[in-house]
Amino acid sequence: MSRDWSKLDELILYVAQRCAGDSRFGKIKLNKILFYADFKAFLKTGKSITGENYVKQPFGPVPCHLEKRLKHLKGKDLEVVETEFFRRRQQRVVPKREARLDKFSGEEIAIVDDVIRQSANYTGSDISELSHRFSAWRVAEIGEEIPYEAALVQTGERTREKLQVAETLLKRARDARSK
């Protein structure tokens, strides 16, 4: 059975559209907004918005299929434009059309809007650094999937207990994948 990518695709376009006026917005910030929105939705509703999986990378959690989806959308639906932001290369995601929001609930869009508002004053580097506080990101291996249940282990101050719970959740996810 093939996966329906439409929610992820439309959310990419929606976030890019909403962040069009944010000079700090690029692919790094897009990664983190998607991550925070999906994990916040899981905490609030018991399920993610996009159904996407996230893996640990050196600069924080990353949607597994973001690059593939950007390639799919590139040309007709969006462009990825190279710019310079404070002497650093930035890849801005620029939508060519408005996102279709008919597959999203009002609650899902409200969660995304809230994450966008909360990230407004952050650069990609800033928000990436914040994502390193997420306990499951700390204990996962590079390239390892971060289970949504790890959202139950709140971010913030690192404690031995939080890291132990995150390690337990990751172990369960690893065991489930190996079966």
MARTOR-274021 format. One line per 2 residues: number of its first residue (from 1); for each residue z negated, x negated, y negated of C-alpha. Coordinates in steps of 0.25 Angstrom, whole numbers. Each point is the difference from the previous one (the first is absolute). Layout:
// residues N
NUM) Z,X,Y | ...
// end
This chain:
// residues 179
1) 0,0,0 | 4,-6,-14
3) -10,0,-11 | 2,8,-12
5) -1,-10,-12 | 2,10,-11
7) -15,1,-5 | 0,-15,-1
9) 13,-1,-7 | -3,11,-9
11) -14,-6,-3 | 6,-13,-3
13) 10,7,-10 | -12,8,-6
15) -9,-12,-2 | 12,-8,-7
17) 3,12,-9 | -15,2,-4
19) -1,-16,-2 | 13,-1,-8
21) -7,-3,-13 | -10,-10,6
23) 4,-14,-3 | -9,-5,11
25) 7,9,11 | 8,-8,11
27) 1,0,15 | -14,-6,1
29) -7,11,-7 | 9,10,7
31) -6,-5,13 | -14,2,-4
33) 2,14,-6 | 6,4,13
35) -11,-6,8 | -12,6,-9
37) 7,14,-1 | 2,0,15
39) -14,-5,3 | -7,9,-10
41) 8,12,5 | -6,-4,14
43) -14,0,-5 | 2,13,-7
45) 8,8,10 | 0,-7,13
47) 15,-4,-1 | 8,-9,-8
49) 11,5,-9 | 12,-8,6
51) -4,-3,14 | 3,-15,-3
53) -7,-11,7 | -6,-12,-8
55) -2,-14,4 | -7,-12,-6
57) 8,-10,-8 | -5,-11,-8
59) 0,8,-13 | -6,12,6
61) 4,12,8 | 15,3,1
63) 7,13,5 | 7,-5,13
65) 14,6,-4 | 0,-1,-15
67) 11,-11,0 | 9,8,10
69) -2,13,-8 | 3,-7,-14
71) 13,-5,7 | 4,14,4
73) -3,6,-14 | 7,-12,-7
75) 12,4,-8 | 1,15,1
77) -15,3,-3 | -6,-12,-6
79) 2,-15,-4 | -9,-12,1
81) 1,-8,-13 | -5,-14,-2
83) -7,-2,-12 | -10,-10,-6
85) -15,4,-3 | -9,-10,-6
87) 9,-12,5 | 0,6,15
89) 11,7,7 | -2,15,1
91) 9,9,9 | 0,14,-7
93) 3,12,8 | 9,9,-9
95) 3,14,5 | 14,6,-3
97) -4,14,3 | -13,9,0
99) -8,0,12 | 0,13,8
101) -14,5,2 | 2,12,8
103) -6,-7,13 | -13,-3,-8
105) -12,8,-2 | -6,1,-14
107) -12,-7,6 | 9,-12,5
109) 6,-1,-14 | -13,1,-7
111) -5,-12,9 | 12,-8,-4
113) -1,3,-14 | -15,-4,0
115) 3,-13,7 | 11,-3,-11
117) -9,3,-11 | -11,-9,6
119) 10,-11,2 | 6,1,-14
121) -7,-12,-7 | 2,-9,12
123) 11,-10,3 | 6,-2,14
125) -9,-12,1 | -12,7,-5
127) 1,12,10 | 4,-9,11
129) -13,-8,-2 | -8,13,0
131) 6,4,13 | -6,-12,6
133) -13,7,-1 | 4,10,11
135) -9,-4,12 | 11,2,10
137) 10,-9,-7 | -11,-11,0
139) -2,0,15 | 15,3,4
141) 10,-11,4 | 12,-2,-8
143) 11,10,5 | -11,9,7
145) 0,15,-3 | -12,5,-8
147) -4,14,6 | -2,11,-9
149) -14,2,6 | -4,-13,-7
151) 0,8,-13 | -13,5,4
153) -6,-14,-2 | -1,1,-15
155) 6,-11,-9 | -9,-8,-9
157) -11,-10,3 | 2,-7,14
159) -11,3,9 | -2,-5,14
161) -1,15,5 | 13,4,-7
163) 7,-12,6 | -5,3,14
165) 4,15,-1 | 14,-5,-5
167) 1,-10,12 | -4,11,9
169) 11,9,-5 | 10,-11,1
171) -4,-3,14 | 2,15,4
173) 14,0,-7 | 4,-13,7
175) -5,6,14 | 8,13,-3
177) 12,-7,-3 | 0,-9,12
179) -1,13,10
// end
